[in-house]
Amino acid sequence: MPFRTIIEPFRIHSVEPLRMSTPQHRKKAIAEAGYNLFALHSDDVMIDLLTDSGTGAMSRDQWAGIQRGDESYAGSPSFYRFADSVRDLFPFRHVIPTHQGRAAEKILFSAIAGPGKAVPNNTHFDTTRANVEATGAEAIDLPCAEAADPAAAHPFKGNMDVAALDVLLRKRAADVPVVFVTITNNSGGGQPVSLANLRAVREVCTRHGVPLFLDACRFAENAWFIREREAGQHGRSVRDIVRDIAALADGMTMSAKKDGLANIGGWLAMNDDDWAARCRNLLILTEGFTTYGGLAGRDLEAIAQGLREVVHHDYLQYRIRSTAYLGEALTRLDIPIVQPTGGHAVYLDARALLPHIPPLRYPGQALAVALYEAGGVRGCEIGTVMFGRQPDGSERPAALDLVRLAIPRRTYTQSHIDYVIEVCADVAARAAALPGYRIIEQAPALRHFTARFEPLPAQ
Ligand code: F0G
């Protein structure tokens, strides 16, 4: 390629307005929201980097699919197009649609976990952990050692600690219904897992007779990293790499709101007939019949087409490059981020940027609030607010205190990101003056969604 600029591989076809606002307006809005960014009206947000989940732009062909959606209660052709599209990448015997990823988790863990059981994962996402724990089982994170150091530039920091998995399964294989690997490792910084690591995990699982499942939300981004970074993978097609990943697993949970390029949806897939029968029975209780699982036929069409688009190399090159663009600019400004830049997000290291705020005063929350007040940029704390509360109600610092700036797919342009970079620089220059927070109201589980906070007086 003779030119350096990697352009968006699309033109804009329909636009939605961004509401401009002032710092004064935003300070009032966030105070009214109890300093919880989830409680804001999104009209009061200018650049919304809260999540990459369901917030992307659909393509012309996905909107065309929406029109083709067939809303038959049972056996809709939209279901068969969806299932074929899933199986083209993940050829599991049973494909069970759900309304989003956590519904797949809830159904699977209700069917196979429970008191006394343990589910290891490289790192559980918050809903995954909560759904494991809701059955009375234990959720165990086994990230590789490099994951603990935000500054370490390891190419596959999402990897699982295979030796630790082996130790766990030697002791407790009978308690472990399934081993999970999350690709990419969202809570660990959007970092990829290598094919070599997945093969090693598979080998340990096979040796102990335990099935391996993928939490595959960002499978295409993970596969692109494998293609770019793993020895022997360069130049391969992403579709083939995804199929290699799928061949190592016995099943998966999926949120189609990420690499399904859809606004809603998910699925559960597996090879085991008995587990699938149990899951389908639970599906009918809460989600719907087995050929729609809580989705409209048109949603199934959007996912079917999204899965065809997400493995395009032009798309993935643009996607990963545009996230790296933000990460590289922040690094040049000496703003600490999790290195290397992840696939769907840049993670600011709030603990390093705000050393005057101890973890139990929530440096991630402090930074997220400051970014919103300064520029209307909404990120998401991933740290002690999200993970600090223990099942017994006590509190301890999370491994890291991060603020995630998640990039919705195909939604913001480079000038939006240039603006985000300026806002980050402004807040970083004033970091030492930012206050910590305390929680004044919280729910017993997943408290970060609804907690109310109060700023502490400056030290
Ligand atoms: N697993 C991972 C790794 C996720 O990132 C998510 C969602 C889920 C499971 C659950 O999927 O939202 O469809 O129910 N992550 C979003 C995020 C919410 O912002 O990272 P869901």
Boltz pocket constraint, residues with backbone or C-beta under 6 A from the ligand:
constraints:
  - pocket:
      binder: B
      contacts: [[A, 50], [A, 51], [A, 52], [A, 53], [A, 99], [A, 100], [A, 101], [A, 102], [A, 103], [A, 125], [A, 127], [A, 128], [A, 182], [A, 184], [A, 186], [A, 215], [A, 217], [A, 254], [A, 255], [A, 256], [A, 257], [A, 265], [A, 266]]
      max_distance: 6.0
